[in-house]
Amino acid sequence: MLLRGVRTDLVYHTGALGDLIVAIPAIERWAAERRAGRLALLGRGHPGELLRAAGIVGDRWDAGAAWFARAYRGAPPALPAPVHEALAFTEPGGPVERALAGAVSGRVCAVRPMPADRQPIVPHHLRAVGAGPADDRAPALALPGEPRRDRRVAIAPGSGSARKNWPLDRFAAAADALRRDAAVTWVLGPAEADLRPPAAREDLIVRGRPIVRTAQAISACALLLGNDSGLTHLAAALSVAVVALFAVSDATVWAPAAAAAPALVVTPRSTVPSDRCASLPAPADGASMESIAVDPVISACRRLLE
């Protein structure tokens, strides 16, 4: 909804759920520094609903709409409302930055979506908007209503890439062990619509829900066990304890940043807090999620359930 007389500023971000969540601290820092008005998120799909539900943005615009198509060729689009300034997660100097520069009345701040070297993704974004080390923070989402914490483990067995998924039989073995400690909920996002979790009769399955309702289901859990995925980053941002599994993606860059609950990263060789992943080696060529054993994962989960 557009409000008369209210300044509108724009955030362009077309990444998937996890990519958008790790950008939240930079978005908030940029908005505060620029004294931004009502933020419109120009993106794709439904992840932006989370930011709107949390009050971080006020409007969602579709970057896949016909009116924006010309921007990918560098031509200024006809935005749905006048925009003062823009924060664009896109290659600096690329066509989208040039297009937005011609469409807004003020400045465009372009942030390279990926760091050029191995550094954590959240500080990379923060540095790009002018933050110093003292401004470092983790993504945090506060959804309407008081979160209910049950003694329940959420298991998110999918991700945006099958290569990043721990084998389902190992998730099943972990779930069998963890049922002695807590109830189990299997959580599947849009990227895992066809995945069939190895659930027991007493388990809950969260599948096909709108993203805000999925977030609310995760928020009710004491712990989430998952791969390097958007749902794992979402749980950390919701202040749910996390055990994240990394073998083929780089934990130094993508380990979930813990907001107000602990996060452990389990790799084939070690278990470390998520904020200590800078010393981990890069994934080896031919790395496989099958190299992560079951027992360290169960131990990490029980450690956070204590």
C-alpha positions as CSV (number, residue, x, y, z in Angstrom):
1,M,0.0,0.0,0.0
2,L,1.4,3.4,-1.0
3,L,1.0,6.3,1.4
4,R,0.7,9.8,0.2
5,G,3.4,12.2,1.5
6,V,5.6,9.4,2.8
7,R,9.1,9.1,1.4
8,T,9.7,5.7,-0.2
9,D,13.2,4.1,-0.4
10,L,14.0,0.9,-2.2
11,V,15.8,-2.4,-1.5
12,Y,16.5,-4.5,-4.5
13,H,17.2,-8.1,-3.6
14,T,16.2,-11.1,-5.8
15,G,18.0,-13.8,-3.8
16,A,16.4,-16.9,-2.2
17,L,15.3,-17.1,1.5
18,G,18.7,-17.5,3.1
19,D,20.3,-14.9,0.9
20,L,17.7,-12.4,1.9
21,I,18.0,-13.2,5.6
22,V,21.7,-12.7,5.8
23,A,21.2,-9.3,4.2
24,I,18.9,-8.0,7.0
25,P,21.6,-6.4,9.1
26,A,22.9,-4.4,6.1
27,I,19.4,-3.4,5.1
28,E,18.6,-2.1,8.6
29,R,22.0,-0.3,9.0
30,W,21.6,1.4,5.6
31,A,18.0,2.4,6.4
32,A,19.1,3.9,9.7
33,E,22.1,5.7,8.3
34,R,20.2,7.2,5.4
35,R,17.1,7.9,7.6
36,A,15.1,6.0,5.0
37,G,11.4,6.3,4.8
38,R,9.0,3.5,4.1
39,L,11.0,0.7,2.5
40,A,9.8,-1.2,-0.6
41,L,11.5,-4.5,-1.2
42,L,11.9,-5.3,-4.9
43,G,12.5,-9.0,-5.1
44,R,11.2,-12.4,-6.3
45,G,8.9,-15.0,-4.6
46,H,7.7,-15.0,-1.1
47,P,10.7,-14.5,1.2
48,G,9.9,-10.8,1.4
49,E,6.7,-11.6,3.3
50,L,8.9,-12.3,6.3
51,L,10.5,-8.9,6.2
52,R,7.1,-7.3,5.8
53,A,5.6,-9.3,8.7
54,A,8.6,-8.3,10.9
55,G,8.1,-4.6,10.0
56,I,11.5,-4.3,8.2
57,V,9.8,-3.3,4.9
58,G,6.4,-1.9,4.2
59,D,5.8,-2.9,0.6
60,R,6.8,-5.7,-1.8
61,W,7.3,-5.1,-5.5
62,D,7.9,-8.0,-8.0
63,A,11.2,-7.9,-9.8
64,G,9.8,-10.4,-12.2
65,A,7.0,-8.1,-13.4
66,A,6.9,-6.8,-16.9
67,W,7.4,-3.2,-15.9
68,F,10.9,-4.1,-14.4
69,A,12.2,-6.3,-17.3
70,R,13.9,-3.4,-19.0
71,A,16.1,-2.9,-15.9
72,Y,18.0,-6.0,-16.7
73,R,19.2,-4.3,-19.9
74,G,20.2,-1.2,-18.0
75,A,17.2,0.9,-18.9
76,P,15.4,2.8,-16.1
77,P,12.1,1.1,-15.2
78,A,8.9,2.9,-14.3
79,L,8.7,2.2,-10.6
80,P,5.3,1.9,-9.0
81,A,6.0,5.0,-6.9
82,P,8.6,7.8,-6.7
83,V,11.7,6.5,-4.9
84,H,14.3,8.6,-3.1
85,E,17.3,6.3,-2.6
86,A,18.0,2.6,-3.3
87,L,20.0,-0.2,-1.8
88,A,20.7,-2.8,-4.5
89,F,22.2,-6.2,-3.9
90,T,23.7,-6.5,-7.4
91,E,27.0,-6.3,-9.1
92,P,28.3,-2.7,-8.8
93,G,28.4,-1.0,-12.2
94,G,26.1,-3.6,-13.7
95,P,22.8,-3.1,-15.6
96,V,20.5,-3.1,-12.6
97,E,22.5,-0.5,-10.7
98,R,22.6,1.7,-13.8
99,A,18.8,1.2,-14.3
100,L,18.0,2.1,-10.8
101,A,20.3,5.1,-10.9
102,G,18.1,6.5,-13.7
103,A,14.9,5.7,-11.9
104,V,15.4,7.1,-8.4
105,S,15.9,10.7,-7.4
106,G,18.8,10.1,-5.0
107,R,21.7,7.8,-4.6
108,V,22.0,4.0,-5.3
109,C,24.2,1.9,-3.1
110,A,25.2,-1.3,-4.8
111,V,26.3,-4.3,-2.8
112,R,28.1,-7.2,-4.4
113,P,25.9,-10.3,-3.4
114,M,29.0,-12.5,-2.8
115,P,32.3,-11.5,-1.2
116,A,35.4,-11.7,-3.3
117,D,37.2,-13.7,-0.7
118,R,36.4,-16.2,2.1
119,Q,34.7,-14.0,4.7
120,P,31.4,-14.3,6.5
121,I,28.5,-13.1,4.4
122,V,26.8,-10.9,7.0
123,P,29.9,-8.7,7.7
124,H,30.6,-8.6,4.0
125,H,27.2,-6.9,3.4
126,L,27.6,-4.6,6.4
127,R,31.0,-3.4,5.3
128,A,29.5,-2.6,1.9
129,V,27.1,-0.2,3.5
130,G,29.8,1.5,5.5
131,A,29.6,-0.4,8.8
132,G,32.6,-1.0,10.9
133,P,33.4,-4.0,13.1
134,A,31.7,-2.4,16.0
135,D,28.4,-2.4,14.0
136,D,28.5,-6.2,13.5
137,R,25.2,-7.9,14.3
138,A,23.3,-11.1,13.4
139,P,20.1,-11.2,11.4
140,A,17.1,-11.0,13.7
141,L,13.4,-11.5,12.9
142,A,10.7,-10.6,15.4
143,L,7.3,-11.9,14.1
144,P,4.0,-10.7,15.5
145,G,2.9,-12.6,18.7
146,E,4.9,-14.1,21.5
147,P,7.0,-17.1,20.3
148,R,6.1,-20.4,22.0
149,R,9.0,-22.6,22.8
150,D,8.2,-26.3,23.0
151,R,10.6,-29.1,23.7
152,R,10.6,-30.0,20.0
153,V,13.3,-30.5,17.4
154,A,12.7,-29.1,13.9
155,I,14.5,-31.1,11.2
156,A,14.9,-29.4,7.8
157,P,16.3,-32.1,5.5
158,G,16.4,-30.1,2.3
159,S,18.0,-27.1,0.7
160,G,18.2,-25.4,-2.6
161,S,20.7,-27.9,-3.9
162,A,20.7,-31.7,-3.5
163,R,24.5,-31.7,-3.1
164,K,24.1,-29.8,0.2
165,N,21.7,-32.3,1.7
166,W,22.7,-34.8,4.3
167,P,21.4,-38.3,3.4
168,L,17.8,-38.9,4.5
169,D,18.7,-42.2,6.2
170,R,21.1,-40.2,8.5
171,F,18.4,-37.7,9.3
172,A,16.2,-40.6,10.1
173,A,18.8,-42.1,12.5
174,A,19.3,-38.7,14.2
175,A,15.5,-38.3,14.6
176,D,15.3,-41.8,16.1
177,A,17.8,-40.9,18.7
178,L,16.5,-37.4,19.4
179,R,12.9,-38.6,20.0
180,R,14.2,-39.7,23.4
181,D,14.9,-36.1,24.2
182,A,12.2,-34.1,22.4
183,A,9.3,-34.3,19.9
184,V,10.2,-34.0,16.2
185,T,8.8,-31.7,13.5
186,W,9.9,-32.1,9.9
187,V,10.0,-28.8,8.1
188,L,10.1,-28.5,4.3
189,G,10.2,-25.2,2.3
190,P,9.3,-24.5,-1.3
191,A,12.5,-25.9,-2.6
192,E,11.8,-29.3,-1.0
193,A,8.2,-29.7,-2.0
194,D,8.8,-33.2,-3.4
195,L,11.0,-34.5,-0.6
196,R,9.5,-37.2,1.5
197,P,10.8,-37.0,5.1
198,P,11.4,-40.3,7.0
199,A,8.9,-39.3,9.7
200,A,7.5,-41.5,12.4
201,R,3.8,-41.7,13.1
202,E,4.0,-39.3,16.0
203,D,6.1,-36.6,14.2
204,L,4.6,-33.4,12.8
205,I,5.3,-32.4,9.2
206,V,5.2,-28.8,8.1
207,R,5.0,-28.6,4.3
208,G,3.4,-26.2,1.8
209,R,2.7,-23.5,4.3
210,P,3.1,-19.8,3.5
211,I,6.6,-18.7,4.6
212,V,5.4,-16.7,7.6
213,R,3.5,-19.7,9.0
214,T,6.5,-21.9,8.4
215,A,8.6,-19.4,10.4
216,Q,6.0,-19.5,13.2
217,A,6.2,-23.3,13.3
218,I,10.0,-23.1,13.5
219,S,9.8,-20.4,16.2
220,A,7.9,-22.8,18.4
221,C,10.8,-25.3,18.5
222,A,13.7,-25.4,20.8
223,L,16.2,-26.5,18.1
224,L,16.5,-26.8,14.4
225,L,18.8,-29.4,12.7
226,G,19.4,-28.7,9.0
227,N,21.7,-28.3,6.1
228,D,23.1,-25.1,4.7
229,S,19.7,-23.8,3.7
230,G,17.3,-20.9,4.0
231,L,15.4,-22.6,6.8
232,T,18.5,-22.9,8.8
233,H,19.3,-19.2,8.5
234,L,15.7,-18.5,9.2
235,A,15.8,-20.5,12.5
236,A,18.9,-18.6,13.6
237,A,17.3,-15.3,12.9
238,L,14.2,-16.4,14.9
239,S,16.5,-17.0,17.9
240,V,16.0,-20.8,17.7
241,A,19.1,-22.9,18.5
242,V,20.6,-24.4,15.4
243,V,22.8,-27.3,14.4
244,A,23.9,-26.7,10.8
245,L,25.6,-29.4,8.6
246,F,28.4,-28.3,6.2
247,A,30.6,-30.3,3.9
248,V,30.2,-29.1,0.3
249,S,29.5,-25.4,1.0
250,D,31.8,-23.0,2.8
251,A,31.0,-22.6,6.4
252,T,33.4,-19.7,6.7
253,V,31.1,-17.7,4.4
254,W,27.7,-19.3,5.0
255,A,27.5,-20.5,8.6
256,P,24.3,-19.1,10.2
257,A,24.9,-16.1,12.4
258,A,23.3,-16.7,15.8
259,A,20.9,-13.9,16.9
260,A,20.1,-14.8,20.5
261,A,20.4,-18.6,20.6
262,P,23.5,-20.7,20.0
263,A,24.4,-22.2,16.7
264,L,26.8,-25.1,16.1
265,V,28.3,-26.1,12.8
266,V,29.0,-29.8,12.2
267,T,31.5,-30.6,9.4
268,P,33.1,-33.9,8.5
269,R,36.0,-33.2,11.0
270,S,34.7,-31.0,13.7
271,T,31.9,-29.3,15.6
272,V,32.3,-25.6,16.2
273,P,30.2,-22.6,17.2
274,S,29.0,-20.8,14.1
275,D,31.0,-17.6,15.0
276,R,34.3,-19.6,14.9
277,C,34.1,-20.9,11.4
278,A,36.7,-18.5,10.0
279,S,39.5,-21.0,10.8
280,L,37.8,-23.9,9.0
281,P,39.4,-25.0,5.7
282,A,37.5,-24.6,2.4
283,P,35.6,-27.6,1.2
284,A,37.8,-30.1,-0.6
285,D,37.1,-30.9,-4.2
286,G,34.7,-33.9,-4.4
287,A,33.4,-33.2,-0.8
288,S,30.2,-35.0,0.1
289,M,27.6,-34.6,2.8
290,E,28.0,-38.4,3.3
291,S,31.3,-37.7,5.1
292,I,29.3,-36.3,8.1
293,A,28.7,-39.0,10.6
294,V,25.5,-39.4,12.6
295,D,27.0,-39.5,16.2
296,P,28.5,-36.0,16.1
297,V,25.2,-34.6,14.9
298,I,23.3,-36.2,17.7
299,S,25.8,-35.0,20.2
300,A,25.6,-31.5,19.0
301,C,21.8,-31.5,19.1
302,R,21.8,-32.9,22.7
303,R,24.4,-30.3,23.7
304,L,22.0,-27.5,22.7
305,L,18.9,-29.2,24.2
306,E,20.5,-29.4,27.7
